[in-house]
Amino acid sequence: MAAFSNITAHPLIFVIGAFSTYLLHTCNGWLGYAGGLLHAAFLTLITPSILQNAGAAARACGAGRVFATAWAVWVVFLFVGTFTVAYAFVPGAGSFRERTDL
């Protein structure tokens, strides 16, 4: 298990993530679906290292700062999600509705 502890630092993993994002956003049909599936696998692969880095940041500069940053990002996502759902009622929110081509 120790041999695979730093697999996310390999450049090939970054290339796979970038390529899957490209496929997801540029292709239609099954090829776009395959890109999305590959991107979901990529995000699943890098999640443990992201959590480890968050833990290291919490130990280095305080858990409150890391928690506040995560909470602020969540609030922004919540706000944009409200725009996505209520785009017909909120002025200027149409730009957030299903615009992955941008």
Summary of the structure (lengths in Angstrom):
residues: 102
radius of gyration: 17.5
end to end distance: 40.0
largest distance: 52.7
contacts: 222
relative contact order: 0.08
helix: 80%
strand: 0%
